[in-house]
Amino acid sequence: MKKWQIVLLALFFLASLCMALCAGRYPISLGGVARIFLSGLGLDGVLGAPDREALLIFWNIRAPRIIMSFVVGCGISIAGAVFQALFRNPLAAPDILGVTAGSCFGAALAILFLTNVTLAVQGSAFIFGIAAVSLAYFMALSSWDRSAAVLVISGIVVSAFFQAGLSILMYVADPYDQLAQIVFWIMGSFHTSSWAKIAGTLPLIVTGSLLLGVFSWRLNIMTQNEEEAMSLGINVLAWRIFYVTISTLIVAASVSTTGAIAWIGLIMPHIARFLVGTDHKKLIPATAFLGGTFMMLMDTLARSVLASEIPISIVTSIIGAPFLGYLVLSRRYAGARNELGN
């Protein structure tokens, strides 16, 4: 990565962080943020004591939300980069094996039958997300062809099954209460972020992300044809299970906490690949940093643009859909140039 790219990324992070710290329905100036941090260090006398209301809002609502959005953005983006490498498909997303569909079904099930207890919704979403991917893998392993393509097809089948189940639950839900809760959860939000959720979610996402980062060099081999990877002594099936398992745990933990989040896992690896190249030892950290920063910025916009909060998937889709269109058109244009010999 060139120096100007590092400087640009650092400025992007600092600008996003300052906006996230200050913006919101209760705006806090940079000076107010500084007073809050100094107060936490016991240095009230430097800039003066912070406003008590701002202090409570910052530590109980805003700080957990910023941390959660950054960590979830990192995890989902890394999972997207891993799946794109494993399936050698630039359009692969973290929900390709059905984890998001399974989590949404589990959350809707808990909202419908467990009186919307937060812990029950999160636990049910996590369990059904893992179950969905496990089912997809069982189907793929039961097939005579154990290639990555069969695994993707199995994921599509499982996703369709859980989407049908979700539609049934939404059909029978109370339209004046439960249905609205299910729809809002499906669209994703960080409004329920808390220190307790961070304590339950962050260790799993961080541990999984570190494992994927440590073994990222093998992804360079996994992007080759299976025959070439096996000729280099790589147990393709075992390593595919490893990467899919860790990535699924990360995505399931993220989705069970915040709801479904669209596009981040698809577009962030492409931007990182443009900046640092295709070497996954550099790509994975760059994707994590970009994904976390971008998610933090999108959440700031979601809670600041209107008087009522916008679901996070709406904001990310507004950015992600045009990017995918640009990606398709640019690839088509590049293919046309190659065919013309230019």
N, C-alpha and C positions, 0 to 999 in steps of 0.2 A: 504494500500500500504506500502511495506517495505521501509526502509530508503535507501537501495541501489538502489531501483527502482526510488525513488524520485531524488536521485543524478544522476542517469543515464539519466532521462528525462531532468533534468536541464542542464546537459552537452550537450545533444543532441540539446536542444533549443539554447544554447549559441553558439555552433559550427555552427548551421544552420544560426543563426542571423549574426554572423561574416562573414560567407561566402556570405550571401545575401548582406551585406553592402559593401563588398570589391570587389566581383567578378562581372564581366560583360565585355562588349566590351570596356569599359573605366574603367580599374581596379583602385581602390583606396586603398591605404595601410591603416592599422589600425591607424597609426599615422595621416594620412590624414583625416580619419573619426573623430578621436578625435579633430583635429583642427576645423573641420566643426561644430561639436557640441559646442565646446567652443566658436567659433565665434558667433553662434546663441545665446549664453548666454552673449555675450558682453565681453568675456575674450580672446580677440585676443592676448594679450601679454604673455599668459602662454606658448603656444607652437608655437606661430607665426601665421601669417595670412594664411588661406588656399588658395589653388590655385583657382582662380576665375572660371575657366572652371569646375573644380571638384565640386565647390560649386553649380553652376547652375544645373549640371547633377544630383547631389545628391538630392537636394530639389525639383526639378521639375519633375524628372523621377524616380529615384531609390526609394526614400522614399515613395511616393504614391504607387508604385508597391509592395513594401514589405508589407505595411499595408494592401493593398487590398488582396494580396495573403493569408496573415495570417487570415484575417477576413472571406474571402470566404471559406477557408479550414475549419475553425471552424464551420461555418454555415452548409455546406454540410455534414460534418461528423456527426454533431448532428442530422440532418435530417435523415441520414442513420441509426443511432442508434434508433431513434424513430420509424421508419418504421419497422425495424427488430423486435422491441418489439410488435408493434401493430399487425403485421401480423404473429407473432411467426414463423418467417422464417429467418434463418441466412444469406440467400442469397438475401434478400430484399435490394433494393437500392433506393436512393431518387427519381429516375425517374420512379418508379414502377407504378405511377398513370398517367403518360403521361406528366408531367410538362416539361421535357426536350424536348420531341418531339414537344409540342405546342410552346415552346419558340423558337426552331430552325425554325419552320414554320413561326412564326411571324417575326423573324429577316430576313429570306429570303424574305418574302413578302415586308418588308420595303426596303431592298436593291434593290429589283427589281423595285418598283414603287415609292419610295420616295427619289431617288438619293443618297442613302447611307448616309443620315444625321445621325450622331451618336446618337443624342437624340431620333430621330424617331425610329431607329433600337432598341435601348434599351427599349423604351416605348412599341413598338409593341411586342417585345419578352416577356416582363413582362406580358402584357395583355393576350396574347395568351397562356402563361404558366398557368396563373390562370384559363383561360377559359377551358383549356384541363382538368384540375383536377375537375373543377366544372361540366363539362359534364360527367366525369366518376362517380362522386358522384350522379348526377341526375339519371344516368342509374341504379346505385346500389340501390338507394332509391325507384326507380320505380319497382324493382323486388320484388317478394313475399319473397325471401330469402335475408335478410339484413346482412348476415354474412360478415366477412372480406374477405373470399374467393371470393364472388361475386364482391366485390369492386376491388380486384386485377384483376379479369377477365375483368371488365369494363375498368380498366386502360390499359390493354393490347389492348382492342378493340380501345380505343381512341388513343393510341400511334400508332397503325397500320394506323388509319385514317390520322393522321397528318403526319406520315412518307410518306404516299402515296401523300399527298398534297405537301410535301417538294420535293419529287422526281419530281412531275410535274413542280414545280417552277424551279428546277435545269435543267430540260429538255428544258424549254423555255428560260432560261437565256442566256445572251450573253456570249459565251464561252471564250472570250478574256478579259472580265472585270468582269461582275457580277457573273459568275459562280465561278471564283477564289475567289472572296470576300466571297461568301456564304460558300464554302468549308473551307476556312481558319477560318471563324467565327464558323462553326460547330465544328471544332477541338479544339477550345478554345485558348485563349491567354490573358495575362495581359498587353500587350504592349500599350493598350489605357488607362491604369490607370492614373488618375489625381486626384487632390484635389477636383475638382468639382464632379467627380463620387463617391469619398469617401463620400462626404457630402450627396449625394443622396442615397447611398446604405448602408453605415455603420449603420445609425440609425435603419433601418428596420431589418437588420441581427442581430445586437446586442440586440435590444429589443425582437425580437422573440427568440433568444437563451437564454436570461435571463428568459423569461416566461417558456420555456421548462425546464430550470434548476430548477426553483422554484417549478414546478409541476411534477418534475421527479419521485417523490416517487409513484405517481399513476401509473406510467408505470410498476412498480413491480406487481401491481394487474392486469393490462391490459394484461400482459404476460400469465395469467392463462386462463383457459377456460371461455367462456362468462357466462356460468351458475354459475361458482364459483365467478366470479367478481360481477355478479348481486346479488348473495346471500349475498355479503358483503356490499350491498347498493350502488354500483357504477352504474351510468347511462352510460352503455357501449357506446351506440350510441352517446350521447352528448359529452363524452370525446374523442371518436374517431374523431368526427368532429373537436373538438378543436385542437387536436394534428396534424391532417392532414392539417387543415387550416394554423396553424402557420408554420409548416414545409414546406408547399407549398409556402408560402410567402417568406420564407428564400431562398429556392432553386430557385424560380422564380427571385428574386432580384439578386442572384448570377449569374445565367445563363444569364440573360439579360445584365449583365455587362461584363462578361468575355467569354461568349460562353459555349458550353457543355464541362464538365470536367468529365472524366470517372474514375471509380474505387475508388476514395477517400472515398465516402460515403459508400462503401461496405466494404473496408478492415480496415479502421481506428477503427470502433466499435469492430471488432474482436481482434485487438491488445490491445485496451483499456480493453476489457473484460478479456483478458489473464492476464493483469497487476493488475486490481483492482477488478475483480469478476463481478457478474451480478447485484449487487445493483445499480440501475440507479441514485441514489443520488450521487454516486461516479463515475459511468460510464459516465454520460453526461459531467461533467467537464473534465475528463481525455480524452474522445473522442475529445472534442473541442480543448484541448491543443495539442494533438497529430496531429489532422487533420490540424490545423493551421501551426504548425511547419513543418510538412511533405510537405504541399503545398508550403510554403515559400522555402523549399529546392528544390523541384521539379521545381519551377519557376526559381530559380537561375541556375539550370542545363540547363533549356530550353533556357535561354538567354546567356549562357556562353560556352556551349560545342562546338558549331559551329559558323562560321562567321555570318550565318543567323539564326534567331530565330526559334526554333522548337516548333510547337503547343503543348500546355501543355498536351492535352489528349494522345499524343503519348508517352510522358515521363511517365505519370502516368500509362498508359497501360502496358508499359514494366515492371514496378514494380508490378502492380496489377494482371496481368494474371498469372504469376508464383505463386503468393501468393494464388490465388483461386485454382490453381491446387494442391498446397500443402494442402490447406484446405480440398478439396475433398478426396485426398488420405489419409490424416490423419484420417478423419472421417470414411472412409471405413476400414482402418486398425483397428481403435478402435472398429467398429462394428464387425469385424471378431474376435477380441480378446474376445468380450463379448459372441459371439456365441460359442466360444470354451471353455468358462468358465475360461479363464486365467485373 
